[in-house]
Amino acid sequence: MSGILDLLNGPLGQQIISGVAGQTGQSNDKTSSLLSMALPVLMGAMKKNASTPEGARGLMGALSKHSSGGLLDNLGGFFEGGVDQSAQQDGDGILGHLLGGKRPAVENALSQQSGMDLGAVANILKVAAPLLMGAVGKQTQQSGVSDSNGLQGLLGGLLGGSGGPQNNGASSILTSILDADGDGSIIDDIAGMALGGKKKGGLGGLLGGLFGK
């Protein structure tokens, strides 16, 4: 299974990057760099949500609303004239559900790592979140996933397939620490890596400092 970051390297991914950049007034390069860090974080949070039966049911319900992949099939329409308010509200809700109270810390960490201001990071995430849900929802439907075990496997495959030479630097650190102990929690793994001294630099150390107490 291709990883979620592989999506960014194909024609569809380039269209997403260009559309998000145009919507938020950022360069394609900066937008691509931010998305390569942010998507694994959101995927890891999604996997964490799916680690309990209740969380998996809720996520399956949310993904079913995006399973047609309509956004991905009509990116031109999605970005044309600017992403509408309802789509941004949808993205805002997705981020709130996935990240909960850690959302400000995640956005701040991504801002510091990417060099983008906090408002730009928040705007990009709000636009990207519905697209990510569309991509995962489409994969869920195509793979016939119907329970928490299947969902965990799918999300793990999407995260695990995100390697390769194009995924280096901070995004490589992120991918490797998202779920080091297999419990679906991105928070304790990132904090554990930072506090344990395995990797103090890069986004891992930065997030560890924010999350770890």
N, CA, C and O of each residue as an XYZ file, in Angstrom:
852
protein
N       0.849     -1.197      0.000
C       0.000      0.000      0.000
C       0.882      1.243      0.000
O       1.833      1.322      0.778
N       0.590      2.193     -0.841
C       1.347      3.438     -0.873
C       1.088      4.227      0.407
O      -0.015      4.211      0.955
N       2.124      4.913      0.866
C       1.978      5.738      2.048
C       1.280      7.038      1.735
O       1.162      7.435      0.576
N       0.811      7.709      2.797
C       0.074      8.951      2.611
C       0.971     10.028      2.003
O       0.494     10.880      1.252
N       2.279      9.996      2.325
C       3.175     11.002      1.752
C       3.434     10.758      0.273
O       3.758     11.685     -0.469
N       3.290      9.497     -0.157
C       3.460      9.211     -1.582
C       2.422      9.952     -2.416
O       2.653     10.274     -3.582
N       1.272     10.217     -1.795
C       0.208     10.956     -2.478
C       0.696     12.316     -2.945
O       0.328     12.779     -4.025
N       1.534     12.963     -2.119
C       2.000     14.307     -2.440
C       2.944     14.336     -3.636
O       3.126     15.383     -4.257
N       3.546     13.196     -3.962
C       4.540     13.174     -5.029
C       3.956     12.884     -6.409
O       4.643     13.024     -7.420
N       2.699     12.485     -6.446
C       2.056     12.202     -7.713
C       1.326     13.422     -8.263
O       1.302     14.469     -7.615
N       0.735     13.303     -9.439
C       0.003     14.417    -10.050
C      -1.114     14.938     -9.158
O      -1.318     16.148     -9.059
N      -1.841     14.028     -8.504
C      -2.921     14.449     -7.615
C      -2.369     15.267     -6.457
O      -2.934     16.292     -6.074
N      -1.243     14.791     -5.902
C      -0.617     15.512     -4.797
C      -0.151     16.893     -5.198
O      -0.303     17.850     -4.439
N       0.418     17.003     -6.393
C       0.874     18.306     -6.856
C      -0.298     19.267     -7.038
O      -0.173     20.467     -6.791
N      -1.434     18.728     -7.471
C      -2.631     19.555     -7.617
C      -3.128     20.015     -6.246
O      -3.567     21.153     -6.084
N      -3.055     19.118     -5.266
C      -3.449     19.476     -3.895
C      -2.531     20.564     -3.351
O      -2.997     21.559     -2.796
N      -1.217     20.369     -3.513
C      -0.255     21.352     -3.009
C      -0.490     22.717     -3.648
O      -0.531     23.739     -2.963
N      -0.644     22.717     -4.966
C      -0.867     23.974     -5.683
C      -2.154     24.648     -5.224
O      -2.189     25.864     -5.034
N      -3.214     23.858     -5.047
C      -4.496     24.408     -4.623
C      -4.446     24.960     -3.213
O      -4.957     26.047     -2.946
N      -3.828     24.206     -2.304
C      -3.720     24.666     -0.913
C      -2.850     25.915     -0.835
O      -3.162     26.852     -0.100
N      -1.749     25.923     -1.604
C      -0.865     27.090     -1.612
C      -1.605     28.326     -2.118
O      -1.495     29.406     -1.536
N      -2.353     28.162     -3.197
C      -3.105     29.287     -3.736
C      -4.165     29.785     -2.777
O      -4.398     30.989     -2.673
N      -4.809     28.867     -2.076
C      -5.855     29.221     -1.125
C      -5.290     29.994      0.071
O      -5.944     30.888      0.606
N      -4.073     29.641      0.483
C      -3.513     30.213      1.707
C      -2.436     31.268      1.460
O      -1.911     31.855      2.407
N      -2.107     31.508      0.192
C      -1.131     32.539     -0.127
C       0.309     32.174      0.181
O       1.157     33.052      0.343
N       0.590     30.868      0.262
C       1.953     30.411      0.530
C       2.568     29.843     -0.754
O       1.859     29.529     -1.710
N       3.893     29.719     -0.757
C       4.550     29.133     -1.925
C       4.292     27.628     -1.962
O       4.001     27.005     -0.940
N       4.406     27.057     -3.168
C       4.232     25.606     -3.312
C       5.254     24.842     -2.482
O       4.922     23.835     -1.857
N       6.508     25.325     -2.475
C       7.561     24.620     -1.748
C       7.277     24.591     -0.251
O       7.398     23.545      0.387
N       6.902     25.728      0.304
C       6.612     25.793      1.743
C       5.384     24.956      2.085
O       5.344     24.280      3.114
N       4.385     25.011      1.210
C       3.169     24.232      1.460
C       3.461     22.750      1.411
O       2.973     21.994      2.252
N       4.256     22.317      0.430
C       4.626     20.911      0.312
C       5.387     20.449      1.542
O       5.121     19.371      2.073
N       6.339     21.266      1.999
C       7.136     20.920      3.170
C       6.261     20.786      4.412
O       6.419     19.849      5.194
N       5.336     21.730      4.586
C       4.454     21.675      5.756
C       3.543     20.457      5.703
O       3.368     19.772      6.711
N       2.963     20.180      4.546
C       2.067     19.031      4.432
C       2.799     17.720      4.682
O       2.224     16.788      5.243
N       4.080     17.637      4.268
C       4.840     16.402      4.470
C       5.094     16.149      5.949
O       5.314     15.007      6.353
N       5.065     17.209      6.764
C       5.184     17.039      8.214
C       3.823     16.845      8.868
O       3.674     16.042      9.789
N       2.833     17.588      8.381
C       1.532     17.607      9.047
C       0.705     16.349      8.790
O       0.035     15.856      9.698
N       0.744     15.824      7.562
C      -0.104     14.672      7.247
C       0.202     13.453      8.114
O      -0.732     12.801      8.580
N       1.488     13.115      8.351
C       1.740     11.984      9.253
C       1.252     12.233     10.677
O       0.819     11.301     11.353
N       1.318     13.489     11.140
C       0.803     13.796     12.474
C      -0.696     13.533     12.530
O      -1.186     12.911     13.472
N      -1.425     14.008     11.520
C      -2.880     13.803     11.491
C      -3.218     12.328     11.328
O      -4.172     11.837     11.931
N      -2.428     11.612     10.507
C      -2.650     10.176     10.348
C      -2.411      9.441     11.666
O      -3.163      8.537     12.033
N      -1.346      9.846     12.375
C      -1.058      9.231     13.663
C      -2.166      9.489     14.662
O      -2.536      8.604     15.435
N      -2.699     10.707     14.646
C      -3.813     11.031     15.530
C      -5.060     10.220     15.154
O      -5.822      9.793     16.022
N      -5.251     10.019     13.860
C      -6.383      9.218     13.386
C      -6.246      7.774     13.876
O      -7.220      7.161     14.313
N      -5.021      7.240     13.795
C      -4.766      5.882     14.255
C      -4.992      5.774     15.763
O      -5.503      4.764     16.245
N      -4.615      6.806     16.500
C      -4.844      6.829     17.942
C      -6.341      6.790     18.236
O      -6.788      6.065     19.125
N      -7.117      7.580     17.478
C      -8.572      7.603     17.659
C      -9.185      6.239     17.382
O     -10.178      5.856     18.000
N      -8.582      5.506     16.443
C      -9.135      4.200     16.053
C      -8.692      3.070     16.967
O      -9.054      1.915     16.742
N      -7.911      3.388     18.000
C      -7.355      2.335     18.857
C      -8.358      1.782     19.867
O      -8.095      0.762     20.505
N      -9.501      2.445     20.017
C     -10.557      1.923     20.888
C     -11.788      1.637     20.029
O     -11.983      2.285     19.001
N     -12.615      0.681     20.433
C     -13.823      0.376     19.641
C     -14.719      1.598     19.437
O     -15.240      1.821     18.345
N     -14.891      2.389     20.504
C     -15.739      3.581     20.389
C     -15.132      4.596     19.428
O     -15.824      5.167     18.585
N     -13.822      4.809     19.572
C     -13.147      5.751     18.688
C     -13.174      5.290     17.245
O     -13.348      6.094     16.329
N     -13.001      3.979     17.044
C     -13.019      3.429     15.687
C     -14.393      3.611     15.051
O     -14.495      3.952     13.873
N     -15.453      3.382     15.834
C     -16.812      3.572     15.291
C     -17.039      5.019     14.871
O     -17.603      5.292     13.811
N     -16.591      5.938     15.717
C     -16.755      7.349     15.386
C     -15.989      7.734     14.133
O     -16.489      8.467     13.279
N     -14.760      7.225     14.036
C     -13.933      7.539     12.872
C     -14.497      6.894     11.616
O     -14.495      7.508     10.549
N     -14.983      5.658     11.734
C     -15.597      4.996     10.582
C     -16.795      5.798     10.081
O     -17.003      5.931      8.875
N     -17.580      6.331     11.018
C     -18.734      7.147     10.625
C     -18.309      8.398      9.892
O     -18.916      8.781      8.892
N     -17.257      9.037     10.397
C     -16.756     10.252      9.748
C     -16.180      9.942      8.376
O     -16.402     10.682      7.418
N     -15.436      8.839      8.287
C     -14.827      8.474      7.009
C     -15.876      8.098      5.969
O     -15.690      8.336      4.776
N     -16.982      7.510      6.429
C     -18.036      7.110      5.488
C     -18.620      8.316      4.765
O     -19.077      8.205      3.627
N     -18.601      9.464      5.427
C     -19.114     10.685      4.802
C     -18.166     11.203      3.724
O     -18.557     11.980      2.854
N     -16.931     10.762      3.799
C     -15.923     11.202      2.829
C     -15.492     10.076      1.896
O     -14.557     10.242      1.113
N     -16.168      8.931      1.975
C     -15.677      7.740      1.284
C     -15.829      7.790     -0.233
O     -15.173      7.032     -0.947
N     -16.680      8.668     -0.723
C     -16.852      8.745     -2.171
C     -15.616      9.317     -2.854
O     -15.405      9.136     -4.054
N     -14.796     10.021     -2.049
C     -13.610     10.648     -2.638
C     -13.969     11.804     -3.546
O     -13.185     12.191     -4.413
N     -15.168     12.362     -3.344
C     -15.638     13.436     -4.208
C     -14.700     14.616     -4.288
O     -14.506     15.188     -5.360
N     -14.109     14.991     -3.151
C     -13.172     16.106     -3.143
C     -11.970     15.819     -4.035
O     -11.523     16.685     -4.787
N     -11.453     14.598     -3.945
C     -10.268     14.258     -4.726
C     -10.590     14.150     -6.208
O      -9.727     14.389     -7.053
N     -11.837     13.789     -6.526
C     -12.239     13.658     -7.920
C     -12.571     15.004     -8.557
O     -12.679     15.117     -9.778
N     -12.732     16.026     -7.708
C     -13.114     17.342     -8.232
C     -12.328     18.437     -7.530
O     -12.902     19.376     -6.979
N     -11.008     18.306     -7.558
C     -10.168     19.291     -6.878
C     -10.313     20.684     -7.491
O     -10.257     21.699     -6.798
N     -10.502     20.699     -8.813
C     -10.680     21.990     -9.464
C     -11.874     22.738     -8.899
O     -11.805     23.938     -8.630
N     -12.966     22.015     -8.724
C     -14.161     22.631     -8.153
C     -13.978     23.012     -6.697
O     -14.514     24.019     -6.235
N     -13.208     22.192     -5.968
C     -12.976     22.447     -4.542
C     -12.213     23.755     -4.336
O     -12.531     24.537     -3.439
N     -11.195     23.985     -5.182
C     -10.359     25.173     -5.015
C     -10.846     26.378     -5.813
O     -10.466     27.512     -5.520
N     -11.680     26.139     -6.817
C     -12.106     27.231     -7.696
C     -12.823     28.317     -6.907
O     -13.782     28.056     -6.180
N     -12.336     29.534     -7.068
C     -12.960     30.661     -6.385
C     -12.695     30.692     -4.889
O     -13.303     31.483     -4.167
N     -11.787     29.833     -4.414
C     -11.490     29.780     -2.984
C     -12.305     28.701     -2.293
O     -13.465     28.471     -2.636
N     -11.696     28.045     -1.324
C     -12.386     26.991     -0.571
C     -13.497     27.629      0.251
O     -13.259     28.575      1.001
N     -14.708     27.108      0.106
C     -15.835     27.777      0.773
C     -15.806     27.570      2.278
O     -15.077     26.730      2.806
N     -16.638     28.380      2.954
C     -16.650     28.402      4.414
C     -17.034     27.060      5.020
O     -16.496     26.660      6.052
N     -17.966     26.370      4.375
C     -18.421     25.092      4.935
C     -17.304     24.053      4.927
O     -17.187     23.255      5.857
N     -16.481     24.063      3.871
C     -15.361     23.127      3.804
C     -14.320     23.445      4.869
O     -13.745     22.539      5.472
N     -14.082     24.726      5.099
C     -13.122     25.113      6.134
C     -13.652     24.778      7.523
O     -12.885     24.395      8.407
N     -14.969     24.922      7.718
C     -15.567     24.536      8.996
C     -15.472     23.029      9.205
O     -15.254     22.556     10.320
N     -15.639     22.284      8.114
C     -15.479     20.825      8.172
C     -14.051     20.491      8.602
O     -13.837     19.651      9.475
N     -13.073     21.159      7.977
C     -11.675     20.942      8.329
C     -11.385     21.301      9.769
O     -10.642     20.600     10.456
N     -11.969     22.392     10.225
C     -11.790     22.828     11.612
C     -12.321     21.771     12.576
O     -11.690     21.475     13.591
N     -13.475     21.207     12.255
C     -14.066     20.168     13.089
C     -13.240     18.894     13.105
O     -13.084     18.261     14.149
N     -12.705     18.515     11.935
C     -11.859     17.316     11.831
C     -10.619     17.483     12.710
O     -10.252     16.574     13.456
N      -9.979     18.644     12.617
C      -8.768     18.891     13.406
C      -9.070     18.866     14.899
O      -8.292     18.324     15.684
N     -10.198     19.452     15.289
C     -10.579     19.457     16.693
C     -10.802     18.051     17.217
O     -10.429     17.729     18.345
N     -11.416     17.213     16.386
C     -11.697     15.841     16.800
C     -10.417     15.012     16.886
O     -10.227     14.253     17.836
N      -9.543     15.160     15.896
C      -8.339     14.337     15.847
C      -7.304     14.750     16.889
O      -6.690     13.896     17.528
N      -7.112     16.048     17.061
C      -6.025     16.536     17.909
C      -6.480     16.961     19.298
O      -5.675     16.998     20.228
N      -7.759     17.281     19.449
C      -8.278     17.671     20.756
C      -7.518     18.850     21.334
O      -7.233     19.826     20.640
N      -7.192     18.746     22.629
C      -6.511     19.830     23.317
C      -5.067     20.021     22.897
O      -4.444     21.021     23.255
N      -4.521     19.063     22.135
C      -3.133     19.170     21.671
C      -3.016     19.991     20.390
O      -1.911     20.241     19.909
N      -4.139     20.405     19.846
C      -4.099     21.107     18.554
C      -3.220     22.359     18.569
O      -2.397     22.518     17.667
N      -3.356     23.257     19.555
C      -2.493     24.447     19.541
C      -1.010     24.097     19.600
O      -0.190     24.735     18.940
N      -0.668     23.079     20.394
C       0.740     22.688     20.505
C       1.260     22.127     19.181
O       2.385     22.417     18.776
N       0.433     21.324     18.513
C       0.831     20.758     17.221
C       1.015     21.868     16.194
O       2.006     21.881     15.463
N       0.060     22.803     16.137
C       0.154     23.893     15.164
C       1.370     24.768     15.449
O       2.053     25.206     14.524
N       1.640     25.020     16.722
C       2.793     25.833     17.082
C       4.099     25.136     16.700
O       5.027     25.768     16.196
N       4.158     23.830     16.946
C       5.370     23.072     16.591
C       5.604     23.082     15.091
O       6.731     23.278     14.635
N       4.537     22.870     14.320
C       4.668     22.889     12.862
C       5.073     24.273     12.371
O       5.841     24.397     11.417
N       4.556     25.312     13.021
C       4.916     26.680     12.658
C       6.410     26.919     12.873
O       7.090     27.476     12.011
N       6.912     26.489     14.037
C       8.327     26.694     14.335
C       9.223     25.895     13.390
O      10.262     26.383     12.945
N       8.812     24.674     13.092
C       9.645     23.821     12.246
C       9.649     24.278     10.790
O      10.666     24.186     10.103
N       8.499     24.774     10.329
C       8.373     25.155      8.917
C       8.785     26.591      8.649
O       9.076     26.953      7.509
N       8.811     27.412      9.692
C       9.105     28.828      9.502
C       7.906     29.634      9.051
O       8.033     30.829      8.788
N       6.738     29.005      8.956
C       5.502     29.709      8.603
C       4.871     30.306      9.855
O       5.034     29.776     10.954
N       4.151     31.410      9.682
C       3.462     31.960     10.843
C       2.288     31.057     11.231
O       1.786     30.277     10.422
N       1.877     31.185     12.465
C       0.881     30.288     13.033
C      -0.440     30.335     12.272
O      -1.086     29.304     12.083
N      -0.840     31.521     11.838
C      -2.105     31.656     11.103
C      -2.084     30.897      9.788
O      -3.073     30.269      9.411
N      -0.939     30.956      9.081
C      -0.815     30.242      7.807
C      -0.877     28.736      8.022
O      -1.518     28.023      7.250
N      -0.215     28.251      9.066
C      -0.244     26.814      9.380
C      -1.671     26.372      9.670
O      -2.129     25.353      9.152
N      -2.371     27.140     10.497
C      -3.748     26.787     10.855
C      -4.643     26.753      9.626
O      -5.486     25.866      9.492
N      -4.462     27.725      8.720
C      -5.285     27.778      7.505
C      -5.005     26.583      6.594
O      -5.930     25.987      6.042
N      -3.726     26.237      6.438
C      -3.364     25.103      5.584
C      -3.957     23.813      6.147
O      -4.490     23.000      5.393
N      -3.871     23.619      7.457
C      -4.407     22.402      8.063
C      -5.919     22.315      7.882
O      -6.452     21.231      7.646
N      -6.608     23.436      7.990
C      -8.071     23.424      7.824
C      -8.477     23.049      6.405
O      -9.497     22.390      6.199
N      -7.677     23.469      5.424
C      -7.972     23.120      4.034
C      -7.565     21.678      3.738
O      -8.238     20.974      2.985
N      -6.441     21.245      4.346
C      -5.913     19.902      4.059
C      -6.709     18.799      4.739
O      -6.797     17.691      4.210
N      -7.293     19.078      5.905
C      -7.960     18.023      6.682
C      -9.089     17.332      5.914
O      -9.138     16.102      5.921
N     -10.001     18.057      5.253
C     -11.046     17.360      4.486
C     -10.477     16.533      3.341
O     -11.020     15.483      2.997
N      -9.372     17.011      2.747
C      -8.745     16.261      1.654
C      -8.138     14.963      2.171
O      -8.226     13.926      1.515
N      -7.519     15.025      3.358
C      -6.967     13.818      3.968
C      -8.076     12.822      4.290
O      -7.935     11.625      4.038
N      -9.171     13.314      4.845
C     -10.298     12.436      5.161
C     -10.857     11.815      3.889
O     -11.261     10.652      3.884
N     -10.880     12.594      2.811
C     -11.352     12.064      1.532
C     -10.463     10.945      1.024
O     -10.945      9.927      0.526
N      -9.137     11.148      1.158
C      -8.190     10.127      0.702
C      -8.307      8.853      1.525
O      -8.331      7.753      0.973
N      -8.380      9.000      2.849
C      -8.485      7.822      3.720
C      -9.848      7.168      3.573
O      -9.953      5.942      3.569
N     -10.897      7.985      3.453
C     -12.238      7.437      3.273
C     -12.358      6.618      2.003
O     -13.002      5.569      1.987
N     -11.738      7.100      0.941
C     -11.765      6.379     -0.329
C     -11.025      5.053     -0.200
O     -11.484      4.027     -0.703
N      -9.867      5.079      0.480
C      -9.099      3.844      0.709
C      -9.898      2.858      1.557
O      -9.867      1.651      1.318
N     -10.615      3.387      2.553
C     -11.423      2.534      3.436
C     -12.497      1.810      2.643
O     -12.727      0.615      2.828
N     -13.151      2.551      1.760
C     -14.210      1.966      0.937
C     -13.644      0.947     -0.048
O     -14.185     -0.150     -0.188
N     -12.565      1.304     -0.725
C     -11.978      0.416     -1.727
C     -11.422     -0.867     -1.103
O     -11.408     -1.918     -1.744
N     -10.963     -0.775      0.152
C     -10.386     -1.935      0.828
C     -11.431     -2.760      1.573
O     -11.110     -3.808      2.134
N     -12.682     -2.293      1.581
C     -13.742     -3.020      2.253
C     -13.584     -3.072      3.762
O     -14.006     -4.038      4.398
N     -12.976     -2.039      4.342
C     -12.767     -1.993      5.794
C     -14.089     -1.729      6.498
O     -14.826     -0.813      6.135
N     -14.384     -2.549      7.519
C     -15.671     -2.404      8.205
C     -15.571     -2.521      9.723
O     -16.589     -2.424     10.407
N     -14.370     -2.727     10.269
C     -14.244     -2.822     11.721
C     -12.953     -2.161     12.184
O     -12.143     -1.715     11.371
N     -12.771     -2.105     13.509
C     -11.625     -1.391     14.070
C     -10.300     -2.039     13.691
O      -9.319     -1.335     13.451
N     -10.251     -3.374     13.633
C      -9.007     -4.042     13.253
C      -8.599     -3.702     11.828
O      -7.437     -3.410     11.545
N      -9.585     -3.745     10.940
C      -9.304     -3.395      9.553
C      -8.865     -1.956      9.410
O      -7.980     -1.643      8.614
N      -9.492     -1.069     10.192
C      -9.152      0.346     10.133
C      -7.740      0.580     10.647
O      -6.977      1.340     10.052
N      -7.385     -0.079     11.765
C      -6.035      0.039     12.298
C      -4.995     -0.430     11.266
O      -3.955      0.203     11.083
N      -5.301     -1.550     10.601
C      -4.385     -2.066      9.595
C      -4.217     -1.116      8.425
O      -3.107     -0.902      7.938
N      -5.324     -0.550      7.979
C      -5.284      0.391      6.862
C      -4.457      1.623      7.210
O      -3.590      2.040      6.442
N      -4.735      2.201      8.380
C      -4.019      3.405      8.795
C      -2.535      3.113      9.016
O      -1.674      3.927      8.681
N      -2.251      1.939      9.587
C      -0.855      1.551      9.767
C      -0.131      1.401      8.440
O       1.036      1.769      8.311
N      -0.841      0.852      7.447
C      -0.259      0.710      6.121
C       0.018      2.051      5.472
O       1.049      2.236      4.826
N      -0.909      2.993      5.645
C      -0.730      4.323      5.067
C       0.437      5.052      5.730
O       1.174      5.785      5.070
N       0.598      4.850      7.022
C       1.728      5.462      7.723
C       3.026      4.748      7.388
O       4.047      5.379      7.117
N       2.969      3.409      7.409
C       4.175      2.620      7.191
C       4.718      2.723      5.793
O       5.906      2.490      5.570
N       3.861      3.073      4.835
C       4.305      3.177      3.450
C       4.827      4.539      3.087
O       5.036      4.841      1.913
N       5.041      5.378      4.108
C       5.428      6.761      3.829
C       6.925      6.988      3.819
O       7.387      8.112      4.020
N       7.691      5.926      3.586
C       9.140      6.070      3.583
C       9.662      6.470      2.232
O       8.920      6.934      1.365
N      10.959      6.282      2.066
C      11.563      6.593      0.772
C      12.424      7.830      0.838
O      12.356      8.591      1.804
N      13.229      8.036     -0.175
C      14.169      9.149     -0.149
C      13.501     10.507     -0.131
O      14.086     11.483      0.338
N      12.264     10.579     -0.645
C      11.609     11.877     -0.662
C      11.149     12.288      0.728
O      10.865     13.462      0.964
N      11.072     11.346      1.640
C      10.574     11.637      2.968
C      11.748     11.666      3.935
O      11.998     10.702      4.659
N      12.476     12.803      3.937
C      13.657     12.879      4.777
C      13.535     14.031      5.757
O      12.480     14.658      5.853
N      14.614     14.318      6.492
C      14.590     15.429      7.424
C      13.541     15.252      8.498
O      13.366     14.172      9.062
N      12.841     16.354      8.764
C      11.877     16.356      9.866
C      10.741     15.375      9.628
O      10.268     14.736     10.567
N      10.296     15.248      8.376
C       9.181     14.338      8.121
C       9.587     12.888      8.362
O       8.765     12.070      8.775
N      10.859     12.568      8.103
C      11.337     11.220      8.378
C      11.347     10.947      9.873
O      10.956      9.869     10.318
N      11.797     11.932     10.646
C      11.770     11.809     12.100
C      10.350     11.569     12.570
O      10.094     10.692     13.395
N       9.428     12.356     12.037
C       8.016     12.235     12.431
C       7.477     10.848     12.145
O       6.870     10.212     13.006
N       7.705     10.390     10.931
C       7.164      9.093     10.539
C       7.684      7.984     11.440
O       6.947      7.061     11.786
N       8.946      8.075     11.818
C       9.549      7.000     12.609
C       9.081      7.004     14.052
O       9.138      5.968     14.716
N       8.621      8.141     14.556
C       8.244      8.200     15.965
C       6.747      8.255     16.193
O       6.302      8.279     17.340
N       5.965      8.277     15.133
C       4.518      8.450     15.300
C       3.911      7.409     16.225
O       3.059      7.733     17.051
N       4.341      6.169     16.092
C       3.741      5.112     16.910
C       4.782      4.051     17.223
O       4.645      2.891     16.834
N       5.818      4.465     17.929
C       6.956      3.585     18.157
C       6.592      2.335     18.943
O       7.160      1.270     18.703
N       5.651      2.447     19.883
C       5.325      1.271     20.693
C       4.027      0.597     20.263
O       3.541     -0.302     20.949
N       3.462      1.022     19.137
C       2.314      0.330     18.569
C       1.000      0.528     19.283
O       0.043     -0.209     19.046
N       0.942      1.546     20.185
C      -0.305      1.713     20.923
C      -1.219      2.744     20.285
O      -2.293      3.035     20.813
N      -0.807      3.292     19.166
C      -1.652      4.253     18.472
C      -1.529      5.660     18.996
O      -2.215      6.551     18.494
N      -0.679      5.909     19.990
C      -0.560      7.245     20.565
C       0.656      7.959     20.012
O       1.784      7.489     20.163
N       0.424      9.100     19.368
C       1.565      9.873     18.879
C       2.157     10.706     20.005
O       3.315     11.119     19.934
N       1.373     10.952     21.035
C       1.807     11.884     22.071
C       2.906     11.277     22.938
O       3.973     11.871     23.090
N       2.651     10.087     23.513
C       3.645      9.528     24.430
C       4.898      9.073     23.694
O       5.992      9.121     24.256
N       4.757      8.631     22.446
C       5.928      8.195     21.702
C       6.861      9.365     21.397
O       8.078      9.251     21.539
N       6.279     10.494     20.976
C       7.094     11.677     20.690
C       7.749     12.172     21.965
O       8.940     12.482     21.977
N       6.967     12.247     23.051
C       7.511     12.706     24.323
C       8.584     11.743     24.819
O       9.626     12.172     25.315
N       8.331     10.444     24.686
C       9.283      9.443     25.150
C      10.596      9.522     24.407
O      11.664      9.359     24.996
N      10.517      9.773     23.105
C      11.745      9.870     22.320
C      12.560     11.080     22.778
O      13.778     10.998     22.932
N      11.867     12.209     22.995
C      12.573     13.418     23.406
C      13.159     13.262     24.803
O      14.323     13.586     25.036
N      12.337     12.760     25.740
C      12.785     12.643     27.123
C      13.834     11.552     27.280
O      14.689     11.625     28.163
N      13.765     10.529     26.412
C      14.722      9.433     26.502
C      16.047      9.745     25.830
O      16.994      8.963     25.908
N      16.108     10.899     25.166
C      17.361     11.329     24.572
C      17.699     10.664     23.264
O      18.825     10.780     22.780
N      16.709      9.943     22.661
C      17.023      9.275     21.393
C      17.212     10.287     20.267
O      18.060     10.115     19.391
N      16.422     11.322     20.308
C      16.497     12.334     19.248
C      15.980     13.641     19.822
O      14.774     13.811     20.001
N      16.896     14.572     20.113
C      16.479     15.833     20.706
C      16.277     16.920     19.657
O      15.649     17.943     19.931
N      16.803     16.702     18.471
C      16.673     17.715     17.452
C      15.445     17.503     16.596
O      14.718     16.523     16.763
N      15.214     18.433     15.672
C      14.112     18.279     14.726
C      12.744     18.382     15.371
O      12.603     18.777     16.528
N      11.751     18.018     14.594
C      10.372     18.160     15.065
C      10.052     17.215     16.198
O       9.202     17.521     17.035
N      10.731     16.040     16.246
C      10.482     15.113     17.332
C      10.782     15.716     18.683
O       9.972     15.636     19.607
N      11.968     16.330     18.794
C      12.335     16.964     20.045
C      11.436     18.130     20.371
O      11.078     18.346     21.529
N      11.071     18.881     19.349
C      10.211     20.045     19.554
C       8.856     19.631     20.089
O       8.371     20.195     21.069
N       8.244     18.647     19.450
C       6.938     18.179     19.931
C       7.072     17.513     21.282
O       6.184     17.631     22.126
N       8.176     16.814     21.495
C       8.384     16.171     22.788
C       8.413     17.179     23.914
O       7.862     16.953     24.991
N       9.069     18.300     23.642
C       9.127     19.348     24.655
C       7.768     19.947     24.952
O       7.490     20.355     26.080
N       6.917     19.996     23.927
C       5.590     20.564     24.125
C       4.664     19.591     24.835
O       3.878     19.985     25.696
N       4.763     18.301     24.465
C       3.847     17.314     25.013
C       4.347     16.707     26.320
O       3.546     16.357     27.187
N       5.668     16.581     26.468
C       6.218     15.818     27.582
C       6.277     16.620     28.862
O       6.718     17.769     28.864
N       5.838     16.020     29.941
C       5.924     16.641     31.260
C       6.640     15.671     32.189
O       6.835     15.972     33.366
